[in-house]
Amino acid sequence: MKYRGIIFDLDGVICHTDKYHYKAWKQLADRLDIYFDEQINNRLRGVSRMDSLEIILERYAGAPLSQEEKVQLANEKNEIYKKLLMEMSSEDLSDEVKTTLENLRKLGLKLAIGSSSRNARLILSRIGLEDFFDGISDGTNIEKSKPDPEVFIKAAAMVNLEPKECLVIEDAKAGIDAAHNGGMDSAGIGDAADYSLASYSLTRFSQITDLIF
């Protein structure tokens, strides 16, 4: 096999939480009288919570905010988001994704999550995958967000593999950049499917199996 491990981004790859992020950021933006739409929301994919807040604040016209106030705003958004996540269930995990993951596991591959989200474990528990992955590297154990490769480097270390032995699956260009910066091959899906830095382009999640050999 070409690879011994696969590292998956979570949002937009394993499941889709964009609508919950959007609703939470929209509530916060509306309270601050900041214009926010789905196009701006797309810029937040694969970006840390604090960096996402800075993008939203580009249109902020109020009094200057201290770093402490910004942290409070980010926490406020996260509390809204976590409440919305409780609407998720195993129905948010598609049969295609579930079957593909099970097939990859049967091939003996190490499977890990590499997500900037601090809520990765909560999301996985809601969709029934809390104990499935061999390693979970997320926003709780990294200092630098994508395109820095830290989250993927740590995911590889968690499953005792070298970066070059791993394939990263990403739907965000920042995630593909992170994989590239970490010396890993990557497969782009969704918005990242046609990104030039991606090693492979996927139109369906199930095509991952074809990349292993």
C-alpha positions in Angstrom: 0.0 0.0 0.0 1.1 3.6 -0.7 0.1 4.7 2.8 -0.1 3.3 6.3 -2.4 5.9 7.7 -5.1 8.4 6.7 -5.7 11.7 8.5 -9.1 13.2 8.0 -10.3 16.7 8.5 -13.6 16.6 10.3 -15.9 19.4 9.2 -16.8 19.0 5.5 -15.1 15.6 5.2 -16.5 13.1 7.8 -19.6 15.2 8.4 -20.9 18.6 7.6 -21.3 21.2 10.3 -21.1 24.3 8.2 -24.7 25.2 8.8 -24.1 25.1 12.6 -21.0 27.3 12.4 -22.9 29.7 10.1 -25.8 30.0 12.5 -23.6 30.6 15.5 -21.4 33.2 13.8 -24.5 34.9 12.3 -26.0 35.3 15.8 -22.9 36.8 17.1 -22.4 39.1 14.0 -26.0 40.3 14.2 -25.6 41.2 17.9 -22.5 43.2 17.0 -24.3 44.8 14.0 -21.7 43.2 11.6 -22.6 42.1 8.1 -22.1 38.4 7.7 -23.2 36.0 4.9 -22.4 32.5 3.6 -19.6 33.9 1.3 -17.8 35.3 4.4 -18.5 32.0 6.2 -16.7 30.1 3.5 -13.5 32.0 4.3 -13.6 30.5 7.8 -13.2 26.8 6.7 -10.2 25.2 8.3 -9.4 28.4 10.2 -9.1 28.6 14.0 -11.9 30.2 16.1 -9.8 33.3 17.0 -8.6 33.8 13.4 -12.2 33.3 12.2 -13.3 36.1 14.6 -10.7 38.4 13.2 -12.1 37.8 9.7 -15.6 38.7 10.9 -14.3 41.8 12.7 -13.0 43.1 9.4 -16.4 44.7 9.0 -16.8 45.8 12.7 -17.3 49.5 13.1 -17.7 49.7 16.9 -15.3 50.7 19.7 -11.9 49.0 19.6 -12.0 45.5 21.3 -9.4 44.3 23.7 -7.9 40.8 23.4 -9.9 39.8 26.4 -13.1 41.0 24.8 -12.3 39.1 21.6 -11.8 35.9 23.6 -15.1 36.5 25.3 -16.8 36.9 21.9 -15.1 33.7 20.5 -16.3 31.8 23.6 -19.8 33.2 23.2 -19.9 31.9 19.6 -18.7 28.5 20.8 -21.4 28.2 23.4 -24.0 29.0 20.7 -22.3 26.4 18.4 -22.2 23.7 21.0 -25.9 24.1 21.7 -26.6 23.8 18.0 -24.4 20.7 17.7 -26.8 18.9 20.0 -29.1 18.7 17.1 -26.6 16.3 15.4 -27.1 12.6 15.4 -25.9 9.4 13.7 -28.0 10.5 10.8 -25.4 13.2 10.0 -23.0 10.4 9.2 -23.7 9.2 5.6 -23.7 5.5 4.8 -20.9 6.1 2.2 -18.6 7.7 4.8 -19.3 5.0 7.4 -18.8 2.1 4.9 -15.6 3.6 3.5 -14.1 4.1 7.0 -14.9 0.5 7.9 -13.3 -0.7 4.7 -10.2 1.3 5.3 -10.0 -0.1 8.8 -10.2 -3.6 7.4 -7.2 -2.9 5.2 -5.2 -2.3 8.4 -4.7 1.4 8.0 -4.3 3.7 10.9 -7.1 6.3 10.9 -6.8 9.7 12.6 -8.6 13.1 12.8 -6.7 16.3 12.1 -9.1 19.2 12.8 -8.7 22.7 14.0 -12.0 22.4 15.9 -12.0 22.3 19.7 -15.3 20.5 19.4 -14.1 17.5 17.4 -14.7 15.0 20.1 -18.2 16.3 20.8 -19.1 16.1 17.1 -17.7 12.6 16.8 -19.7 11.5 19.8 -22.9 13.0 18.3 -22.5 11.0 15.0 -21.4 7.8 16.7 -17.7 7.8 16.0 -16.3 8.8 19.4 -14.2 5.6 19.8 -13.6 4.8 16.1 -10.3 6.7 15.3 -6.8 5.7 16.4 -5.9 9.3 17.1 -7.6 12.7 17.4 -5.5 15.8 16.9 -7.7 18.9 17.2 -7.9 22.5 18.4 -7.3 21.4 22.0 -3.8 20.2 21.4 -2.4 22.6 18.8 -1.1 26.2 18.9 -1.1 27.0 15.2 -4.0 26.6 12.9 -3.9 25.5 9.2 -2.1 26.2 6.9 0.5 25.4 9.6 1.0 21.6 9.5 1.1 21.1 13.3 -2.3 19.4 13.6 -1.4 16.8 11.0 2.1 16.3 12.3 0.7 15.6 15.7 -2.0 13.3 14.3 0.7 11.2 12.5 2.7 11.0 15.7 -0.4 9.8 17.6 -0.6 6.7 15.4 3.2 6.3 15.3 3.7 7.1 11.7 6.0 9.4 9.7 4.2 12.2 7.8 5.3 10.7 4.5 3.4 7.5 5.4 0.1 9.4 5.8 -2.5 10.7 3.3 -4.6 13.7 4.4 -8.2 14.2 3.3 -9.3 17.8 3.2 -12.1 20.0 1.9 -10.3 23.3 2.6 -7.4 24.9 0.7 -5.8 25.9 4.0 -5.9 22.2 4.9 -4.3 21.1 1.7 -1.6 23.8 2.3 -1.1 22.4 5.8 -0.6 18.8 4.4 1.8 20.1 1.8 3.8 22.1 4.4 4.0 19.0 6.5 5.4 16.8 3.7 2.2 14.8 3.3 0.2 13.8 0.2 -3.3 15.0 0.2 -6.7 14.4 -1.4 -9.0 17.3 -2.0 -12.7 16.9 -1.8 -15.5 19.5 -2.0 -14.1 23.0 -2.3 -10.5 21.7 -2.4 -11.1 19.1 -5.1 -9.6 21.2 -7.8 -6.9 22.8 -5.8 -3.5 22.5 -7.6 -1.5 21.6 -4.4 -3.7 18.5 -3.8 -2.1 15.2 -4.7 -5.5 13.8 -5.7 -8.9 15.0 -6.5 -12.0 13.3 -5.1 -15.6 13.6 -6.3 -16.8 11.1 -3.7 -15.6 10.0 -0.3 -15.6 6.3 -1.3 -12.8 7.0 -3.9 -10.3 7.2 -1.0 -10.0 3.4 -1.1 -8.7 3.6 -4.7 -5.8 5.8 -3.6 -4.3 3.3 -1.2 -2.8 0.9 -3.7 
